[in-house]
Amino acid sequence: MTGPTTADAQRKRPLRGEALVFEDSPARFGLARLASSLRPGAGAGTGPLRHTEDFAPPAIDADSWVRIRPRLAGICGSDLAAVDGRSSRWFEPIVSLPFVPGHEVVADHDGRRVVLEPVLGCVARGVHPLCGACANGDLGRCERLSHGHLEPGLQTGFCESTGGAWASEMSAHLSQLHEVPDELDDTAAVMVEPTACALHAALSAGIASEDTTAVIGAGTMGLAVVAAIARHCPPRQLVVAARHPHQQDLARSLAGSLPTTVATDAQLIRAVRRVTGTMVIGSGAQQRCTGGVDVTIDCVGTSSSLALALAVTRPGGRVVMVGMPGVTTVDLTPLWQREIALSGAYTYGTERLDGTEYRTFDLAMELVAAADLGALVSATYPLSRSTDAIAHAAAAGRRGATKICFDPQGTR
């Protein structure tokens, strides 16, 4: 008889540490929603997110599960939506409470630095046979997000069983871990997961070399989409809607030699008119291009950004939604009248590029290095300053920042 394995010991050791825990509290969820209506990010001080110095990731009694120690953990739009009580009820059957948020992470495991591919698909859940999506490497389309030996959770960071990266320690399946090359420092490595999302969106948009393409939004996701388009699927002309001056400068820089026009949201319709030679009709909320760009990628996900995307996309064109939309109210008449195709881009898995298949995370690591996307990390905070960190992330654009991260070990 053999003794316990290293993985067994890691799963079962009773280490406790610091974490931010999102509790099951409908009343505090409502308070967060109310507070955030006055100031985005205010849900961190009133809602169900609490700071604790006595947390241990749940033990997962299954093969190939290990403990990892986060070095940096990003704050993304879906995290902010949860903290502010703005998440869609669509997620209720595929999220389990209480959970520790955080799925953008670079961490230590077994003497190596790793990044986490957070989707909890069939392999991580121990579900066999694999669903068709997981068998094809399309993890973001997994059909079993509430099955197997884990509690429901579309990703690590929204699942009670795994913990998340806003903690000094969390659980991960070995299939989720990708070793970080030495040339990527921690700020670059923490950008790999959002960059993988951006790459998947850019490659799934079907952008052709003769197309004109618009990107709406120049936060973390929008800027990473611009970098992905410039490197892997450059169109004839790119138009980027960026609200703040530093975002406009970053968009131009990441576009490189690609012919690019940068405008504010209010200027986008006129910018598309100039680039495409279309006409503009209507005024106010009814203003729109009679033609427009071939492909629009919406990296914001609000009612106004989707309406703007429909207004600048030509009849027969395509709109891809990358920003998490939640509950929106949009007049979809142009979708019908102009026969525009609307699709979403969620996460990643396997990409087909020039006839060859690649793991999205492999392409993302290469793009992060090539485009220096680690420079988008603007500030880091210890977990004990969660209210300050989330307020900074919620107002990143206005405050001249892009990506805000936690330092779960408190070493920076």
N, C-alpha and C positions, 0 to 999 in steps of 0.2 A: 504494500500500500504506500502510495506517495503522499507527501505533505502538501499543504496548500500552495498554489502558484503565486507568483508576484501579483498577477492581476487580481486573484482572490483577496490577497492582503490589502491591495489598494482599494478594492470595493468595500471592504468591511472595517477598515480602521476608523475609529470614532473621532477623527479630527473635527474640530469646530473652529469657526472663524467668522469673518465679517461678511455681511451680505445686505443687499436691498431686496426685500420680499414684497411681492404684490399679493395682498391678502384677499380673501373672499369676503368683501364687505360692500353690498349694494348701496348702503347709505353713504359710505365714504366715496364710492364711485360717483354717486350723484353730486356730492360736494365738489369733487374734482372737476366735474363737467361745468358746474356753476362758476367755480373760481377761474377756470380756463377761458370762460366766455369774456372775462374781464381782462385777462392777461395770459397769453399762451405760455404753458409751462408751470402755471400756478398750481396745477393739480398735484405737483410734487409735495407741496406743503400741507395740503388738505385731504388728499385722497388716500387710497388703500396701499400706497407704497410706503413701507417703513424700513428704517435702518436698524440692523441688529448686529451685535458683536458675538452672538452665540448661535451660529448656524452651521449645520453640516448637510452636505448634499445627501439626498436619499440614497440608500444602498440599492443597487440594481443587481439582483441575483441571476445573472445571465452571462454567458461567455462573451469575451471581447469588450467588456465595459471596463473603463479605467477612470482614474481621477486625473484631472489636469488643473494647473494653477494659472489663471489668467494674468497676463502681464499688462495688456491694454484691452479695453472693451469699449466699442463705439456706442454712441447714442444715435439711433436712427429714427426715421419718421414714424414707423410702426410702434416703436417704444414710446415716443412722445404721445401718440394717439391713445395708447393704453393708460399712460400716467395721467393724461388730462380727461379721461373718461369719454373719449371720442371714438373708441373702437366700434366697428360694426358688429351687430348682434349675429351676423353670419358666422363669426368665429366661435360662438359659444359651444357648439358640439365638438370642436377640434382644439380647444384650449382647456387646460385643467388647472385649478387653483388649489392652494397658493403656488405661485411660481416665482422664480428669480428671473428677471429679464436679462437680456444681453445675448446676442447671437453673432455680433461682429467681434472677433476675438483673436488675439495672438497669445499663446499660452506655453507653459513648460510642461513637457511630458517625457519622462524617462531620459532626462539629460538633453532633450532636443527642444527646439522651438517649433511649434505647430500652429497652423490655423485650422479652424473648425468649419466644416461644411454642415450647416445646422439642420437641414431638412431631416426629419425623422421618418425615413421611408421604411420599406419592408425589411431590409437587411438589419437596420438598427433595432427594429421592433421584433425581430425573430419570426417574421411571418413567411411561411413557405406553402405553396410556391409563390414566387414574387408576382406582384401584379404586372400587367403589361408595361406600364410606364417605367417601373423600376428595372424590369428586365431589359429595357431599351436604354437605360441610363438617364432617363428624364425624371429625376427625383422630384422636381417641383410639381409633377402631375401625379404623385403617388395617390392611390385610391384607398389606402389603409391607415389614415392618420389617426384613427381612434381604436386600432386593433393591436393585437400582439401583447407583449408583456409590459408595455409602458402605458401610462395614463394617456388620454388624448393630448395631442399637441402637434400643431403643424410644423413647429421647429423647436429645437433647443432654445430656451429663452421664453417659451410659452407653454412649458410642460412641467407639471409637478414632479415627475419622476427624475428628471435629469439635472435640475438646477439650471443656472445660467451664468453668463460671464460677469454680471454685476455682483460678484462674490469672490472671496479669496480662493475658493476651490469649487469645482463643478465636476459632473460626470460626462463622459463622452464615449461613444462607440469607436473602436479602432478604425472602422470604415469611414468615419467622418473626418479623420485627421490627415492633414497634408503637411509634410515637413517644409519648413521655411528655409530657403537658401541663405547662405551667409551674407550675400550682398544686399538683402533686404533687412533694414533695421526694423524695430518694433512699430514705428509710426507708418512705415510702408506696409508691413505685414497686416496691420489692423484694417488696411484699406482693401485687402484682397476680397473679402466677402462682398462688400457693396460694389466693387468693380466687377465681380463675377455676375451680379445682377444686371449691371449696366451692359456688359458684353452680351449677355443673353438677349437683352432687349434690342440692342443694335443689330445683332446678327439675325434675330427673328423678324425684324422689320422688313426684310427683303429689299434693301436699298440697292438700286442699280447705279452704275457709274454715270448714266445720263440723267439721273433724277435730281430734283431739288428737294431738300429735306429741311424741316424745321424742328428744333428742340425747344420745348417750353419749360423753363426752369433751369437755374444754374446753381442749385445747391450741390451737395455731394453727388447725388445721383445724376443730375443733369450734366455736371462737369465730367463725370466719368463716362457718360454716354457720348459726349463730344469727343473725348479721347479715344473711345472705342471706334467710333465712326471714322475718325481721321486715320486710324491705323489699319482697320480691317475692311471697311466698306465705304470708302469716300465717294460722295455724290459729286455731281457737277458743281453744286453750290449749296452751302449750308447757311441757315438763318437761325440764330439763337436768341431767345427772349431771356434776358438777364436783368433783374430788377435793380441790383446795386452795383456801384462802380467797380468794386473789387471783383465781383462776379463777372462783369463784362471783360475786365482785363484777363482774368483766368480763362474765360471761354476763348478769347482770341489766342492766347498762348497755347492752350491745349489743342486747338484746331490746327496749329502749325502752318504749313503751306497750303492747306485746303482753303479755297476761296470762301470767305466767311463774312457774313453781315451780322452784327450784334445790335440789338435794339432792346428797349424796355418793353414790357407787356403792352403798354398803351401805343407804342410805335410799331408793333409787330405787323399789323395788317398793312400799313403803308410800306414797311420794309419788304414784305412779300410781294406787294404790288410792283415795286421797283425791280425786284430780282426776277420775277416771272413774267413781267409784261402784262399782267392781268389788269382788270378794272376793279374799282371798289364801288359798292352801292350801299345805301342805307346810312344811318347815323346812330350814334349812341350804342345801345345793346344790339341793334339790328345791323350794325356795320359789318360788312363781310366782303371777301374777294369773290368775284364772279368765277375766277379760276382758282389758282393757288399752287401750293407745293404738292409734290407727289406723295410724300410721306411726312407725317408729323408724329413726333414722340413726346408725349405729355409726361413730364417728370415731376409734376406737382400733385395732380389728383384731386383738384377742387372743382366745384361746379363752374367757376369762372375760367379755369384753365382748360377744361374740356370744351366749353363753349367757344373759347378762343381757337382751340385746335380745329373744331369743325368749321370755324369761320375762315381759316387760312388754308384748308386742304381742298384741292381741286375735286370736281366731280369724278368719281371712280377712284379716288385716292385712298390712302390708308392712314388710320390713326392708331397708334400703339400706346397703351396706358402703362406706365411704369410706376408713377407715384401712386400710393395706395389711396383709392378714391373714397372709401367709406360710403356713407349715405349722402348722395348728391341729388340736386334738383336741376336738371338740364333739359332744355327743349331739344328733343332728338329729331325734330322734323328734318333738319339738314342731312341727318344720317340716311333718312329715307329718300328725300327729294334729290340728293346729290349722289346717292348710291355709294356712300363712303363705307369702307370696311373698318370696323372697330374691333380691336383685340387687346388682350392684356399680356404682360410679360412679368412673370412672378419671380422665379429664382433661376435655376441653372441645372446642369447635369452634364449632358454631352452636346457638343456643337459640331456642326458639319461646316467645314471651311475649306474651300478649294478642293472639294472631293475627299477630304480626309476628316476623320473624327478626332476630336480633342475633348478632354475634360475641361469644362469651363474654368475650373480653378487653376489649371495649368496655364491657360491663356491669360487669366487674370493676373497671375504672378508676373508673367512676362510684361503685360501692359503696365502694371504698377511701377515696375522698374524703368521701363522705356519712357513713360510719361511723367515720372517723378511724382506720382500721386500721393506719396507720403507727405508731401508738402501741404496737402489740404488739411492735415491735422493741425488745428489752430490752438488747442488748449487741452490739458489733462487735469483731472480733479481726483482726489481721494474719495472713496465711498462716503466718508463722513460729511462731505460737502455736496451731497446729492442735490439739494435744493438749488444751490448755486449752479451746479453743472447743468441741470435740466433747464433752468432759466436761460443760461447761456446758449444751449443748444436750440431752444425754442425761438430765440431771437438772433440766431447766428448771422443771418444775412444782414440784418440791420446793424449789428455790432461788428461788421467787417470780418466775420469768421466763417468757417465752412464746417469742418468735422470736429466735434467735441467728444472726448473720450474719458472714461474712468481709468484710474490706475488702482486696480483692486488690491495690490500689495502695498500701496502707499509708499513707494520707493522713489518717486520722481519729485 
